[in-house]
Amino acid sequence: MSFSISKVGILLSASAMLITSFASCSKDEKQPISEVKTQLPFSGKYVWKFTIPNMGEQVSEHTFFADSIQYSMVGNAYTNAYTQVLVSYNAEEKRCITQGKGGGKDSVYFLMFFKDVTASAITIYKKECKNREEAETLAVPNDNTSADHGWNVYYKK
């Protein structure tokens, strides 16, 4: 069997491309957190009830699914419902980034942080963001923040 120089060169080039392809698929390679799309680690409906003086009770509900959150707010001051489609979830920070769909929230980015997660309750901080970059870079709010309605305890229904 005889190979010409050009055939050997083609075989070496193909081998190098194949090796490079395998090397780029290394399990150690980390994706940027904003590109990792995972599932939410909890599910079910969680409710927060609160009263606005002179306006009455408001009920805020988040129903968690693996890949989305159904949100509704009902009351005299504000009523709306929309879906939040999961963009990314960082388990270490408990940072959830979603994108709105419906209810006038199409393409709006939401940032949620979770803490004190138990079988019966979860504490949530939620912010409507200007863009995805803001949702990815905002620091975890301190426990005493009142910005964006602060941290609120939602009870499992």
C-alpha positions, 0 to 999 in steps of 0.5 A: 500500500502506498501513500502519497505525501498529500494523502498523509498530510490530509490524514494528519490534518483530519487526525488533528481536527478529531483530537481537537474536537475531543479535547474541546468536549472535556468534562472539566470545561465550565460553561458561563453560569448564564448559559447553564440551564438547569431545573429548579430544585423545588416545586409546588405552589407557594403563597404570600398574603399581605395587606395594603392599608386602605386597599385590602389583602393582596395574594402573591402566588408562585407555582414552581415547575422544573423549567418555569414559574407561574406567577399571579397576584390578586387584590384590589391594588394589583392583579396580574398573571404571567409565566416566568420561563427559566433561563438559569439557576445557580444552586450555590447562590440560589439565584434564579433568572427567568424571562416573562411571558404573558401578562404584559411581561413578555421578554422581561427578565426577573431575578429571584433569590431563595433562602430558608427553604423548608418543606412548608415555606420559602423566603423569596426576593424578586426583582424585575430587571432592566436586562439579563446582565443586571439579573446576572450581576446583581449581588445577593440583597442583605437580609434587611433590604426593603428594595423591591418589597424585600424578602418575603416568606411564602408558605406552601399551599 
